[in-house]
Every structure is written in structure tokens, then in C-alpha cells.
Amino acid sequence: MNAGRPANTQARGRKRRDALLGAARQLLAERESDQITLVDVAARAGIPKSSAYHFYADVLELYNELVTVLDAELQQAIVRPIGPVEGWEALIGVVFDRAALFFAEHPAAQQLMLASQTPPAVKRSSRRADIKTSGLIEQHIDAQFVMPDIPDRSRIFFHAVEAADLMFGLSLFQYGALKPVMVEEAKKMSCAYLGLYIPRFLPRR
């Protein structure tokens, strides 16, 4: 008779978690991450604070879940097919332009994935996600070009992504926004680093 109750409870719980995550996105577009509390998020979501604490011990725990969601969304933007390009550096440019557009459209992602005040635990979570992100870029290049046999190639692509993150973060620090000139600097830095291992001209598949 009560078989449907657990499912209903789970659905209600998922709805409340989604509401809290959505409210956190809104607040991160308005304030610095260290100026937001879980009580603030609960109030914005219209959820009792006792319910919010049922799901998250504190706002940091909520940020950890939110950054996982945001990283997955960024990866969905990056993984989309890319048509033929002139060279692997141009392909890197397409990917970084996609990333820049994503960050421009998602202030919460800027705060939790790039900003200098990002809590260390959240930053570590996003760094781990960058391993997958760098793998997607590697796959894009590998799909169009024949790359040389490079030992520990995945690590090199991961470092290239971290270099881009640094330039994106510096843009936020210096200008308070992700400026096109800094996106171009990110491309140059990452391509210069990858160029130490990958010839500029690669044979096509």
C-alpha cells in the first residue's frame, strides 16, 4: 500500500537538491563565493534551512556538488563535434572559445572553477574533472590528425588545460571578467606548451 512512498520521497528530495543547486547558481552570479552561506541558499530556494542541512553539511559541500555539475556541462560543450580545421592549433582555438562562452554564460562556473577565492576542496574537485576535459581535447585532435607517439601524452594535455585555466583565472583577477584578449593568451600558452611535444604540422587522418 505504501510502495510508492519511498519513490515519492526520493523525488521530493531530488527536487529540493536541484532547487538548492539552482539557488546557489543565482547567488554566485551576484556575490563572491565566500560571502554566501547555506542559509542564504536555502532562503533563495524557498526551502527551510533545516531541510538544506539535511542535504548538505555546509555551503562548501553544496559547492562541491555544484562544481561537479558545472564541469559535466562544460564537457558537454567541449565534446560536440568539430568540423575540419586547418591544424591542431586551430582546433585548440575552437575548444577554448567554447569554454570561454560557457564561462561567460555561467558566472557560477567562473566563481567555482576559475576564481582565486575558490575554496581549495572545490578547486581540487574541478582539477580532477580537468583530467577528463583534457582527454576530450586530446580525442578531438586525434580524430583529425595523426599524432606522434608521445610518452604520457594524457598528462601533457592535462597540463595544457591547466595553463589555460591559469590565464582564464588571471583575466578574472585583473579585469573582473573573461576578456577576449586573455582567451587568446590562453590559446597561445597552451599551444606553445603542446608545441614542445607536438609538431606544428600533423598529417591528417
Secondary structure by P-SEA (a helix, b strand, c coil): cccaaaaaaaaaaaaaaaaaaaaaaaaaaccccccccaaaaaaaacccaaaaaaccccaaaaaaaaaaaaaaaaaaaaaccccccccaaaaaaaaaaaaaaaaaacaaaaaccccccccaaaaaaaaaaaaaaaaaaaaaaaaccccccccaaaaaaaaaaaaaaaaaaaaaaacccccaaaaaaaaaaaaaaaaaccccccccc
